[in-house]
Structures are given as C-alpha cells and as structure tokens.
Amino acid sequence: MRKTLVVALIGAMAAGAMVGGATIAFAQGNAIADRKENRKQSGAAMRAIKAVIDNKGNTRDVIPHAAKLKELELAHVKMYPAGSGTGDTKALPVIWTDWRGFEAASKATADAADALAVAAGSGDLAAVGTAFGAVGRTCGACHDKYRAK
Ligand code: HEC
C-alpha cells in the first residue's frame, strides 16, 4: 500500500516537473513574439503622433497615443524573462547583465511619454513636437545599447 503511494507521488511529481518545464519554455517562446508585437504597437503609436504633428492637427488627439506608449512600455519591460535572449530576437545579452540600466532606459521612455501627454494637453503644437522628439531619443538610446542592429 505504502509503496504504491510513494510511486504514485513520485510519478505525480515528475509529471508536475514536466508540465513546469513546458510552461517555462512556452513562456520564453511567447516572450519574444509578445515583445516584438508590443514594440510594433509602440512604433504605430509613434507614427500616429507624428501624423498629428505633421498635419498640424489637434494636439489633444496625441493624448491617447501618449498614454498607450506608456502602457506599452510598462508591459514591455516585463517581457524579458531569463533565457529569452536566444532565438529570433535582436535583444542583446547585455540586457540581462545590465538589467538596471535596461529598466532605467525603459522608465525614460515611460516618463517621456508622460511628458508628451502633458504637452499634448496644453494645446501647444511646438511643445508637442519637442516632447515627441524627446520620446524618440529615449527609444533610440535603448536600441543603441540593448538591441542588435
Ligand atoms: C528599454 C529598452 C527599449 C526601449 C525604451 C524601446 N525599445 Fe524598441 N526594442 C527594444 C529591444 C530590446 C528590441 C528587440 C526585441 C527583440 O527582437 O526581441 C526592440 C525592438 C523594437 C522594434 C522592432 C520590433 C520587431 O518587429 O521586431 C520596434 C519597431 C521598436 N523597438 C520600437 C520602439 C519605439 C517606437 C520605442 C519608443 C517609444 C522603443 N522601441 C523603445 C528595446 C527598447
């Protein structure tokens, strides 16, 4: 009786470990695709903002895009689980050896998106243009250091 129970327990633990391993591999596989999709949406938000500026449109139309940029950025920084640096990705290994720097680069974008939303609320198109340029520089700063060319 007792022996059967132990065997059953070991069997259950092994099955659990396999499921756990599969879950981790799955999460990493998704992390790369998820973060690329997230970044594509950031690119789309940037293009939408640029269109408002180029068309000298209503700066308030920029507010939801700036909010979206921030939301995407806060989600994005969580999409780099350990081990997700290999495969179809341009994420550089330095992300994981300089994690704090990477987080700071992400926060710079989130903060710049906040500043852009404030500028957009002011109705001043020139201020929006300046704040937009500042956001773009934070994107570039992270890419220069943490993304392969
Ligand atoms: C904290 C660092 C960081 C910040 C900030 C950042 N990015 Fe990126 N971005 C990356 C990394 C790393 C990749 C590569 C991801 C991969 O291939 O796994 C990337 C990839 C991209 C891609 C290519 C996605 C694809 O299809 O493969 C686009 C577009 C992009 N980023 C846009 C932006 C924009 C726009 C901003 C600013 C609003 C921004 N990024 C800010 C790190 C960052």
Backbone and ligand atoms as CSV (ligand in chain L), in Angstrom:
chain,resi,resn,atom,element,x,y,z
A,1,MET,N,N,0.844,-1.209,0.000
A,1,MET,CA,C,0.000,0.000,0.000
A,1,MET,C,C,0.873,1.251,0.000
A,2,ARG,N,N,1.753,1.277,1.038
A,2,ARG,CA,C,2.599,2.466,1.193
A,2,ARG,C,C,3.503,2.649,-0.044
A,3,LYS,N,N,4.064,1.543,-0.517
A,3,LYS,CA,C,4.961,1.608,-1.664
A,3,LYS,C,C,4.224,2.178,-2.887
A,4,THR,N,N,3.013,1.741,-3.073
A,4,THR,CA,C,2.219,2.221,-4.212
A,4,THR,C,C,2.026,3.732,-4.128
A,5,LEU,N,N,1.776,4.176,-2.890
A,5,LEU,CA,C,1.532,5.608,-2.689
A,5,LEU,C,C,2.772,6.417,-3.063
A,6,VAL,N,N,3.953,5.915,-2.596
A,6,VAL,CA,C,5.203,6.629,-2.895
A,6,VAL,C,C,5.435,6.676,-4.397
A,7,VAL,N,N,5.232,5.558,-5.051
A,7,VAL,CA,C,5.431,5.516,-6.505
A,7,VAL,C,C,4.480,6.502,-7.193
A,8,ALA,N,N,3.246,6.517,-6.707
A,8,ALA,CA,C,2.261,7.416,-7.298
A,8,ALA,C,C,2.680,8.869,-7.092
A,9,LEU,N,N,3.207,9.148,-5.885
A,9,LEU,CA,C,3.635,10.517,-5.592
A,9,LEU,C,C,4.790,10.939,-6.492
A,10,ILE,N,N,5.770,10.027,-6.630
A,10,ILE,CA,C,6.926,10.351,-7.480
A,10,ILE,C,C,6.461,10.567,-8.917
A,11,GLY,N,N,5.547,9.730,-9.327
A,11,GLY,CA,C,5.003,9.884,-10.689
A,11,GLY,C,C,4.345,11.244,-10.851
A,12,ALA,N,N,3.571,11.639,-9.865
A,12,ALA,CA,C,2.868,12.927,-9.937
A,12,ALA,C,C,3.870,14.073,-9.951
A,13,MET,N,N,4.943,13.936,-9.139
A,13,MET,CA,C,5.944,14.999,-9.099
A,13,MET,C,C,6.664,15.123,-10.442
A,14,ALA,N,N,7.003,13.983,-11.030
A,14,ALA,CA,C,7.684,14.011,-12.324
A,14,ALA,C,C,6.792,14.671,-13.374
A,15,ALA,N,N,5.507,14.318,-13.344
A,15,ALA,CA,C,4.575,14.906,-14.301
A,15,ALA,C,C,4.500,16.416,-14.082
A,16,GLY,N,N,4.472,16.802,-12.797
A,16,GLY,CA,C,4.417,18.228,-12.467
A,16,GLY,C,C,5.638,18.955,-12.989
A,17,ALA,N,N,6.815,18.339,-12.819
A,17,ALA,CA,C,8.052,18.965,-13.265
A,17,ALA,C,C,8.037,19.130,-14.782
A,18,MET,N,N,7.516,18.104,-15.463
A,18,MET,CA,C,7.467,18.203,-16.929
A,18,MET,C,C,6.553,19.336,-17.364
A,19,VAL,N,N,5.411,19.411,-16.700
A,19,VAL,CA,C,4.475,20.491,-17.038
A,19,VAL,C,C,5.136,21.836,-16.752
A,20,GLY,N,N,5.834,21.920,-15.593
A,20,GLY,CA,C,6.522,23.156,-15.245
A,20,GLY,C,C,7.539,23.531,-16.301
A,21,GLY,N,N,8.350,22.571,-16.724
A,21,GLY,CA,C,9.367,22.827,-17.745
A,21,GLY,C,C,8.737,23.300,-19.040
A,22,ALA,N,N,7.660,22.635,-19.428
A,22,ALA,CA,C,6.979,23.005,-20.675
A,22,ALA,C,C,6.434,24.425,-20.564
A,23,THR,N,N,5.924,24.763,-19.378
A,23,THR,CA,C,5.361,26.110,-19.173
A,23,THR,C,C,6.443,27.161,-19.353
A,24,ILE,N,N,7.639,26.892,-18.790
A,24,ILE,CA,C,8.728,27.868,-18.892
A,24,ILE,C,C,9.138,28.037,-20.353
A,25,ALA,N,N,9.315,26.934,-21.052
A,25,ALA,CA,C,9.726,27.018,-22.456
A,25,ALA,C,C,8.679,27.786,-23.261
A,26,PHE,N,N,7.431,27.530,-22.975
A,26,PHE,CA,C,6.333,28.182,-23.673
A,26,PHE,C,C,6.369,29.690,-23.422
A,27,ALA,N,N,6.577,30.059,-22.124
A,27,ALA,CA,C,6.597,31.474,-21.764
A,27,ALA,C,C,7.724,32.190,-22.496
A,28,GLN,N,N,8.892,31.550,-22.599
A,28,GLN,CA,C,10.018,32.194,-23.265
A,28,GLN,C,C,9.760,32.347,-24.747
A,29,GLY,N,N,9.186,31.303,-25.339
A,29,GLY,CA,C,8.869,31.373,-26.762
A,29,GLY,C,C,7.919,32.517,-27.029
A,30,ASN,N,N,6.951,32.682,-26.150
A,30,ASN,CA,C,5.985,33.761,-26.317
A,30,ASN,C,C,6.578,35.122,-26.021
A,31,ALA,N,N,7.525,35.175,-25.091
A,31,ALA,CA,C,8.073,36.473,-24.689
A,31,ALA,C,C,8.654,37.200,-25.895
A,32,ILE,N,N,9.380,36.487,-26.737
A,32,ILE,CA,C,9.998,37.128,-27.902
A,32,ILE,C,C,8.924,37.661,-28.838
A,33,ALA,N,N,7.952,36.819,-29.155
A,33,ALA,CA,C,6.872,37.257,-30.052
A,33,ALA,C,C,6.057,38.377,-29.413
A,34,ASP,N,N,5.790,38.233,-28.114
A,34,ASP,CA,C,4.981,39.246,-27.416
A,34,ASP,C,C,5.669,40.603,-27.407
A,35,ARG,N,N,6.972,40.594,-27.134
A,35,ARG,CA,C,7.619,41.905,-27.030
A,35,ARG,C,C,7.779,42.549,-28.408
A,36,LYS,N,N,7.969,41.708,-29.435
A,36,LYS,CA,C,8.043,42.290,-30.788
A,36,LYS,C,C,6.704,42.918,-31.163
A,37,GLU,N,N,5.648,42.212,-30.820
A,37,GLU,CA,C,4.312,42.746,-31.104
A,37,GLU,C,C,4.092,44.048,-30.319
A,38,ASN,N,N,4.517,44.046,-29.059
A,38,ASN,CA,C,4.408,45.244,-28.225
A,38,ASN,C,C,5.172,46.402,-28.867
A,39,ARG,N,N,6.387,46.118,-29.340
A,39,ARG,CA,C,7.208,47.176,-29.946
A,39,ARG,C,C,6.582,47.685,-31.240
A,40,LYS,N,N,5.977,46.771,-31.987
A,40,LYS,CA,C,5.320,47.207,-33.232
A,40,LYS,C,C,4.210,48.201,-32.911
A,41,GLN,N,N,3.494,47.910,-31.811
A,41,GLN,CA,C,2.417,48.824,-31.411
A,41,GLN,C,C,2.982,50.176,-30.969
A,42,SER,N,N,4.163,50.149,-30.332
A,42,SER,CA,C,4.814,51.417,-29.964
A,42,SER,C,C,5.165,52.200,-31.225
A,43,GLY,N,N,5.678,51.492,-32.214
A,43,GLY,CA,C,6.012,52.136,-33.489
A,43,GLY,C,C,4.763,52.755,-34.117
A,44,ALA,N,N,3.652,52.029,-34.055
A,44,ALA,CA,C,2.398,52.525,-34.635
A,44,ALA,C,C,1.917,53.770,-33.891
A,45,ALA,N,N,2.042,53.755,-32.554
A,45,ALA,CA,C,1.629,54.925,-31.767
A,45,ALA,C,C,2.495,56.129,-32.127
A,46,MET,N,N,3.795,55.888,-32.312
A,46,MET,CA,C,4.699,56.982,-32.690
A,46,MET,C,C,4.310,57.559,-34.054
A,47,ARG,N,N,3.964,56.683,-34.978
A,47,ARG,CA,C,3.569,57.169,-36.315
A,47,ARG,C,C,2.278,57.981,-36.239
A,48,ALA,N,N,1.352,57.526,-35.402
A,48,ALA,CA,C,0.077,58.241,-35.254
A,48,ALA,C,C,0.325,59.639,-34.678
A,49,ILE,N,N,1.253,59.729,-33.737
A,49,ILE,CA,C,1.575,61.033,-33.125
A,49,ILE,C,C,2.246,61.934,-34.155
A,50,LYS,N,N,3.150,61.358,-34.906
A,50,LYS,CA,C,3.856,62.140,-35.927
A,50,LYS,C,C,2.867,62.702,-36.949
A,51,ALA,N,N,1.859,61.912,-37.280
A,51,ALA,CA,C,0.860,62.359,-38.254
A,51,ALA,C,C,0.114,63.592,-37.741
A,52,VAL,N,N,-0.221,63.586,-36.450
A,52,VAL,CA,C,-0.910,64.752,-35.869
A,52,VAL,C,C,-0.007,65.981,-35.976
A,53,ILE,N,N,1.276,65.791,-35.670
A,53,ILE,CA,C,2.223,66.916,-35.710
A,53,ILE,C,C,2.386,67.407,-37.154
A,54,ASP,N,N,2.612,66.471,-38.062
A,54,ASP,CA,C,2.825,66.844,-39.466
A,54,ASP,C,C,1.611,67.559,-40.045
A,55,ASN,N,N,0.422,67.130,-39.636
A,55,ASN,CA,C,-0.816,67.737,-40.163
A,55,ASN,C,C,-1.247,68.963,-39.361
A,56,LYS,N,N,-0.420,69.337,-38.399
A,56,LYS,CA,C,-0.773,70.450,-37.500
A,56,LYS,C,C,-2.190,70.259,-36.954
A,57,GLY,N,N,-2.429,69.041,-36.511
A,57,GLY,CA,C,-3.765,68.689,-36.011
A,57,GLY,C,C,-3.981,69.132,-34.574
A,58,ASN,N,N,-5.032,68.618,-33.988
A,58,ASN,CA,C,-5.380,68.933,-32.599
A,58,ASN,C,C,-4.437,68.153,-31.677
A,59,THR,N,N,-3.657,68.888,-30.893
A,59,THR,CA,C,-2.666,68.212,-30.042
A,59,THR,C,C,-3.339,67.239,-29.066
A,60,ARG,N,N,-4.584,67.506,-28.733
A,60,ARG,CA,C,-5.263,66.613,-27.779
A,60,ARG,C,C,-5.459,65.207,-28.353
A,61,ASP,N,N,-5.417,65.095,-29.662
A,61,ASP,CA,C,-5.507,63.764,-30.277
A,61,ASP,C,C,-4.284,62.910,-29.941
A,62,VAL,N,N,-3.225,63.577,-29.504
A,62,VAL,CA,C,-1.981,62.862,-29.158
A,62,VAL,C,C,-2.100,62.174,-27.789
A,63,ILE,N,N,-2.974,62.712,-26.942
A,63,ILE,CA,C,-3.042,62.219,-25.547
A,63,ILE,C,C,-3.238,60.693,-25.458
A,64,PRO,N,N,-4.242,60.124,-26.156
A,64,PRO,CA,C,-4.411,58.666,-26.023
A,64,PRO,C,C,-3.212,57.867,-26.553
A,65,HIS,N,N,-2.563,58.388,-27.578
A,65,HIS,CA,C,-1.384,57.677,-28.114
A,65,HIS,C,C,-0.221,57.728,-27.126
A,66,ALA,N,N,-0.072,58.877,-26.465
A,66,ALA,CA,C,0.996,59.003,-25.464
A,66,ALA,C,C,0.713,58.063,-24.290
A,67,ALA,N,N,-0.558,57.975,-23.904
A,67,ALA,CA,C,-0.932,57.070,-22.808
A,67,ALA,C,C,-0.667,55.627,-23.212
A,68,LYS,N,N,-0.945,55.322,-24.458
A,68,LYS,CA,C,-0.716,53.969,-24.979
A,68,LYS,C,C,0.786,53.643,-24.971
A,69,LEU,N,N,1.593,54.627,-25.364
A,69,LEU,CA,C,3.054,54.427,-25.362
A,69,LEU,C,C,3.544,54.056,-23.966
A,70,LYS,N,N,3.016,54.769,-22.982
A,70,LYS,CA,C,3.439,54.480,-21.607
A,70,LYS,C,C,2.984,53.076,-21.193
A,71,GLU,N,N,1.737,52.782,-21.470
A,71,GLU,CA,C,1.180,51.470,-21.110
A,71,GLU,C,C,1.998,50.342,-21.772
A,72,LEU,N,N,2.324,50.534,-23.040
A,72,LEU,CA,C,3.112,49.525,-23.761
A,72,LEU,C,C,4.496,49.375,-23.142
A,73,GLU,N,N,5.078,50.507,-22.762
A,73,GLU,CA,C,6.435,50.469,-22.215
A,73,GLU,C,C,6.457,49.733,-20.875
A,74,LEU,N,N,5.458,49.996,-20.034
A,74,LEU,CA,C,5.415,49.337,-18.716
A,74,LEU,C,C,5.245,47.824,-18.884
A,75,ALA,N,N,4.513,47.418,-19.917
A,75,ALA,CA,C,4.330,45.983,-20.179
A,75,ALA,C,C,5.600,45.397,-20.812
A,76,HIS,N,N,6.196,46.188,-21.705
A,76,HIS,CA,C,7.352,45.715,-22.473
A,76,HIS,C,C,8.512,45.260,-21.598
A,77,VAL,N,N,8.800,46.028,-20.577
A,77,VAL,CA,C,9.986,45.733,-19.762
A,77,VAL,C,C,9.822,44.406,-19.005
A,78,LYS,N,N,8.597,43.914,-18.921
A,78,LYS,CA,C,8.360,42.635,-18.238
A,78,LYS,C,C,8.444,41.448,-19.197
A,79,MET,N,N,8.800,41.704,-20.439
A,79,MET,CA,C,8.775,40.639,-21.455
A,79,MET,C,C,10.154,40.077,-21.769
A,80,TYR,N,N,11.066,40.189,-20.799
A,80,TYR,CA,C,12.434,39.686,-20.999
A,80,TYR,C,C,12.805,38.673,-19.921
A,81,PRO,N,N,12.078,37.558,-19.838
A,81,PRO,CA,C,12.442,36.546,-18.845
A,81,PRO,C,C,13.844,36.004,-19.133
A,82,ALA,N,N,14.530,35.569,-18.082
A,82,ALA,CA,C,15.851,34.969,-18.264
A,82,ALA,C,C,15.752,33.863,-19.303
A,83,GLY,N,N,16.724,33.803,-20.196
A,83,GLY,CA,C,16.744,32.745,-21.205
A,83,GLY,C,C,16.037,33.136,-22.492
A,84,SER,N,N,15.449,34.326,-22.547
A,84,SER,CA,C,14.725,34.706,-23.773
A,84,SER,C,C,15.602,35.555,-24.691
A,85,GLY,N,N,16.924,35.443,-24.500
A,85,GLY,CA,C,17.842,36.217,-25.332
A,85,GLY,C,C,18.326,35.477,-26.565
A,86,THR,N,N,17.898,34.224,-26.722
A,86,THR,CA,C,18.317,33.473,-27.903
A,86,THR,C,C,17.091,33.131,-28.739
A,87,GLY,N,N,17.341,32.916,-30.018
A,87,GLY,CA,C,16.234,32.644,-30.931
A,87,GLY,C,C,16.070,33.819,-31.875
A,88,ASP,N,N,14.872,33.988,-32.370
A,88,ASP,CA,C,14.596,35.023,-33.359
A,88,ASP,C,C,14.392,36.371,-32.664
A,89,THR,N,N,15.484,36.892,-32.159
A,89,THR,CA,C,15.401,38.127,-31.363
A,89,THR,C,C,16.627,38.993,-31.565
A,90,LYS,N,N,16.439,40.282,-31.460
A,90,LYS,CA,C,17.558,41.223,-31.532
A,90,LYS,C,C,17.949,41.712,-30.140
A,91,ALA,N,N,17.322,41.143,-29.121
A,91,ALA,CA,C,17.663,41.537,-27.748
A,91,ALA,C,C,19.105,41.112,-27.460
A,92,LEU,N,N,19.930,42.042,-26.999
A,92,LEU,CA,C,21.338,41.742,-26.733
A,92,LEU,C,C,21.518,41.187,-25.314
A,93,PRO,N,N,22.525,40.320,-25.128
A,93,PRO,CA,C,22.766,39.724,-23.801
A,93,PRO,C,C,22.970,40.760,-22.705
A,94,VAL,N,N,23.449,41.949,-23.072
A,94,VAL,CA,C,23.708,42.995,-22.073
A,94,VAL,C,C,22.429,43.370,-21.306
A,95,ILE,N,N,21.269,43.097,-21.883
A,95,ILE,CA,C,20.005,43.361,-21.163
A,95,ILE,C,C,20.026,42.664,-19.807
A,96,TRP,N,N,20.486,41.415,-19.798
A,96,TRP,CA,C,20.417,40.618,-18.570
A,96,TRP,C,C,21.610,40.855,-17.653
A,97,THR,N,N,22.734,41.340,-18.203
A,97,THR,CA,C,23.885,41.634,-17.340
A,97,THR,C,C,23.792,43.060,-16.800
A,98,ASP,N,N,23.005,43.902,-17.459
A,98,ASP,CA,C,22.828,45.291,-17.019
A,98,ASP,C,C,21.327,45.564,-16.891
A,99,TRP,N,N,20.674,44.706,-16.119
A,99,TRP,CA,C,19.210,44.778,-16.025
A,99,TRP,C,C,18.737,46.134,-15.527
A,100,ARG,N,N,19.460,46.715,-14.542
A,100,ARG,CA,C,19.027,48.011,-14.002
A,100,ARG,C,C,19.097,49.097,-15.062
A,101,GLY,N,N,20.150,49.041,-15.864
A,101,GLY,CA,C,20.280,50.034,-16.940
A,101,GLY,C,C,19.146,49.888,-17.950
A,102,PHE,N,N,18.785,48.640,-18.210
A,102,PHE,CA,C,17.701,48.370,-19.159
A,102,PHE,C,C,16.378,48.906,-18.604
A,103,GLU,N,N,16.142,48.647,-17.325
A,103,GLU,CA,C,14.912,49.160,-16.679
A,103,GLU,C,C,14.893,50.689,-16.699
A,104,ALA,N,N,16.051,51.290,-16.453
A,104,ALA,CA,C,16.125,52.757,-16.442
A,104,ALA,C,C,15.832,53.302,-17.842
A,105,ALA,N,N,16.336,52.604,-18.862
A,105,ALA,CA,C,16.083,53.042,-20.245
A,105,ALA,C,C,14.593,52.950,-20.560
A,106,SER,N,N,13.954,51.916,-20.033
A,106,SER,CA,C,12.518,51.750,-20.241
A,106,SER,C,C,11.744,52.839,-19.507
A,107,LYS,N,N,12.168,53.131,-18.288
A,107,LYS,CA,C,11.492,54.169,-17.490
A,107,LYS,C,C,11.637,55.529,-18.174
A,108,ALA,N,N,12.778,55.746,-18.810
A,108,ALA,CA,C,12.983,57.026,-19.505
A,108,ALA,C,C,11.927,57.202,-20.600
A,109,THR,N,N,11.619,56.115,-21.298
A,109,THR,CA,C,10.584,56.191,-22.336
A,109,THR,C,C,9.211,56.419,-21.705
A,110,ALA,N,N,8.917,55.695,-20.627
A,110,ALA,CA,C,7.609,55.860,-19.966
A,110,ALA,C,C,7.452,57.293,-19.451
A,111,ASP,N,N,8.513,57.839,-18.873
A,111,ASP,CA,C,8.455,59.216,-18.348
A,111,ASP,C,C,8.304,60.226,-19.486
A,112,ALA,N,N,9.024,59.978,-20.574
A,112,ALA,CA,C,8.932,60.887,-21.724
A,112,ALA,C,C,7.526,60.844,-22.330
A,113,ALA,N,N,6.901,59.667,-22.271
A,113,ALA,CA,C,5.519,59.544,-22.771
A,113,ALA,C,C,4.570,60.352,-21.885
A,114,ASP,N,N,4.812,60.340,-20.589
A,114,ASP,CA,C,4.019,61.162,-19.660
A,114,ASP,C,C,4.165,62.647,-20.003
A,115,ALA,N,N,5.413,63.061,-20.222
A,115,ALA,CA,C,5.674,64.468,-20.534
A,115,ALA,C,C,4.995,64.851,-21.855
A,116,LEU,N,N,4.970,63.912,-22.783
A,116,LEU,CA,C,4.307,64.156,-24.073
A,116,LEU,C,C,2.799,64.343,-23.870
A,117,ALA,N,N,2.225,63.534,-22.991
A,117,ALA,CA,C,0.786,63.654,-22.722
A,117,ALA,C,C,0.478,65.022,-22.117
A,118,VAL,N,N,1.346,65.494,-21.228
A,118,VAL,CA,C,1.150,66.812,-20.614
A,118,VAL,C,C,1.226,67.888,-21.696
A,119,ALA,N,N,2.249,67.790,-22.549
A,119,ALA,CA,C,2.400,68.774,-23.632
A,119,ALA,C,C,1.167,68.747,-24.531
A,120,ALA,N,N,0.672,67.542,-24.813
A,120,ALA,CA,C,-0.495,67.411,-25.690
A,120,ALA,C,C,-1.717,68.075,-25.066
A,121,GLY,N,N,-1.816,67.987,-23.756
A,121,GLY,CA,C,-2.936,68.605,-23.051
A,121,GLY,C,C,-2.877,70.126,-23.074
A,122,SER,N,N,-1.698,70.676,-23.283
A,122,SER,CA,C,-1.520,72.132,-23.263
A,122,SER,C,C,-2.017,72.786,-24.555
A,123,GLY,N,N,-2.148,71.977,-25.607
A,123,GLY,CA,C,-2.603,72.524,-26.883
A,123,GLY,C,C,-1.506,73.182,-27.703
A,124,ASP,N,N,-0.299,73.164,-27.189
A,124,ASP,CA,C,0.832,73.826,-27.861
A,124,ASP,C,C,1.552,72.829,-28.785
A,125,LEU,N,N,1.347,73.016,-30.075
A,125,LEU,CA,C,1.887,72.066,-31.051
A,125,LEU,C,C,3.415,72.012,-31.028
A,126,ALA,N,N,4.042,73.177,-30.846
A,126,ALA,CA,C,5.515,73.200,-30.798
A,126,ALA,C,C,6.020,72.388,-29.597
A,127,ALA,N,N,5.336,72.524,-28.474
A,127,ALA,CA,C,5.729,71.774,-27.277
A,127,ALA,C,C,5.539,70.275,-27.505
A,128,VAL,N,N,4.492,69.926,-28.243
A,128,VAL,CA,C,4.255,68.509,-28.558
A,128,VAL,C,C,5.380,67.977,-29.443
A,129,GLY,N,N,5.783,68.791,-30.403
A,129,GLY,CA,C,6.880,68.388,-31.290
A,129,GLY,C,C,8.156,68.134,-30.511
A,130,THR,N,N,8.444,69.025,-29.575
A,130,THR,CA,C,9.652,68.886,-28.751
A,130,THR,C,C,9.568,67.624,-27.887
A,131,ALA,N,N,8.402,67.433,-27.256
A,131,ALA,CA,C,8.227,66.268,-26.372
A,131,ALA,C,C,8.268,64.965,-27.168
A,132,PHE,N,N,7.750,65.019,-28.388
A,132,PHE,CA,C,7.779,63.844,-29.260
A,132,PHE,C,C,9.227,63.484,-29.607
A,133,GLY,N,N,10.015,64.518,-29.927
A,133,GLY,CA,C,11.429,64.284,-30.233
A,133,GLY,C,C,12.142,63.652,-29.046
A,134,ALA,N,N,11.779,64.105,-27.856
A,134,ALA,CA,C,12.404,63.572,-26.633
A,134,ALA,C,C,12.051,62.101,-26.447
A,135,VAL,N,N,10.796,61.741,-26.725
A,135,VAL,CA,C,10.401,60.318,-26.629
A,135,VAL,C,C,11.254,59.500,-27.596
A,136,GLY,N,N,11.341,59.974,-28.816
A,136,GLY,CA,C,12.104,59.250,-29.847
A,136,GLY,C,C,13.548,59.013,-29.432
A,137,ARG,N,N,14.137,60.005,-28.776
A,137,ARG,CA,C,15.530,59.838,-28.333
A,137,ARG,C,C,15.639,58.748,-27.268
A,138,THR,N,N,14.606,58.624,-26.421
A,138,THR,CA,C,14.679,57.558,-25.403
A,138,THR,C,C,14.556,56.181,-26.050
A,139,CYS,N,N,13.751,56.072,-27.117
A,139,CYS,CA,C,13.658,54.795,-27.847
A,139,CYS,C,C,15.048,54.460,-28.400
A,140,GLY,N,N,15.645,55.475,-29.065
A,140,GLY,CA,C,16.944,55.263,-29.708
A,140,GLY,C,C,18.032,54.915,-28.707
A,141,ALA,N,N,17.976,55.565,-27.536
A,141,ALA,CA,C,19.006,55.312,-26.521
A,141,ALA,C,C,18.992,53.846,-26.099
A,142,CYS,N,N,17.789,53.296,-25.914
A,142,CYS,CA,C,17.715,51.884,-25.520
A,142,CYS,C,C,18.160,50.991,-26.671
A,143,HIS,N,N,17.700,51.296,-27.859
A,143,HIS,CA,C,18.065,50.461,-29.014
A,143,HIS,C,C,19.579,50.444,-29.234
A,144,ASP,N,N,20.216,51.617,-29.079
A,144,ASP,CA,C,21.669,51.700,-29.304
A,144,ASP,C,C,22.417,50.733,-28.401
A,145,LYS,N,N,21.943,50.617,-27.178
A,145,LYS,CA,C,22.700,49.841,-26.196
A,145,LYS,C,C,22.228,48.390,-26.078
A,146,TYR,N,N,20.929,48.175,-26.239
A,146,TYR,CA,C,20.370,46.866,-25.869
A,146,TYR,C,C,19.778,46.069,-27.039
A,147,ARG,N,N,19.790,46.641,-28.225
A,147,ARG,CA,C,19.213,45.932,-29.371
A,147,ARG,C,C,20.258,45.787,-30.467
A,148,ALA,N,N,20.321,44.606,-31.051
A,148,ALA,CA,C,21.256,44.373,-32.148
A,148,ALA,C,C,20.805,45.183,-33.358
A,149,LYS,N,N,21.764,45.590,-34.151
A,149,LYS,CA,C,21.450,46.422,-35.330
A,149,LYS,C,C,20.684,45.608,-36.375
L,1,HEC,C1,C,14.189,49.534,-22.604
L,1,HEC,C2,C,14.636,49.361,-23.967
L,1,HEC,C3,C,13.774,49.781,-25.104
L,1,HEC,C4,C,13.040,50.931,-25.232
L,1,HEC,C5,C,12.896,52.063,-24.248
L,1,HEC,C6,C,12.428,50.869,-26.540
L,1,HEC,N1,N,12.765,49.719,-27.180
L,1,HEC,FE1,FE,12.214,49.172,-29.034
L,1,HEC,N2,N,13.189,47.409,-28.803
L,1,HEC,C7,C,13.962,47.061,-27.725
L,1,HEC,C8,C,14.520,45.753,-27.917
L,1,HEC,C9,C,15.449,45.017,-26.959
L,1,HEC,C10,C,14.055,45.301,-29.165
L,1,HEC,C11,C,14.341,43.944,-29.804
L,1,HEC,C12,C,13.297,42.948,-29.303
L,1,HEC,C13,C,13.519,41.540,-29.826
L,1,HEC,O1,O,13.914,41.390,-31.009
L,1,HEC,O2,O,13.297,40.590,-29.066
L,1,HEC,C14,C,13.216,46.391,-29.698
L,1,HEC,C15,C,12.575,46.324,-30.912
L,1,HEC,C16,C,11.796,47.348,-31.450
L,1,HEC,C17,C,11.122,47.285,-32.728
L,1,HEC,C18,C,11.176,46.135,-33.732
L,1,HEC,C19,C,10.079,45.141,-33.393
L,1,HEC,C20,C,10.079,43.929,-34.336
L,1,HEC,O3,O,9.190,43.864,-35.176
L,1,HEC,O4,O,10.973,43.079,-34.220
L,1,HEC,C21,C,10.431,48.465,-32.875
L,1,HEC,C22,C,9.555,48.899,-34.048
L,1,HEC,C23,C,10.683,49.246,-31.680
L,1,HEC,N3,N,11.511,48.537,-30.837
L,1,HEC,C24,C,10.146,50.484,-31.437
L,1,HEC,C25,C,10.348,51.225,-30.275
L,1,HEC,C26,C,9.787,52.532,-30.036
L,1,HEC,C27,C,8.912,53.315,-31.004
L,1,HEC,C28,C,10.212,52.904,-28.800
L,1,HEC,C29,C,9.945,54.184,-28.065
L,1,HEC,C30,C,8.599,54.643,-27.957
L,1,HEC,C31,C,11.023,51.830,-28.274
L,1,HEC,N4,N,11.096,50.828,-29.194
L,1,HEC,C32,C,11.622,51.868,-27.035
L,1,HEC,C33,C,14.182,47.813,-26.619
L,1,HEC,C34,C,13.604,49.028,-26.343
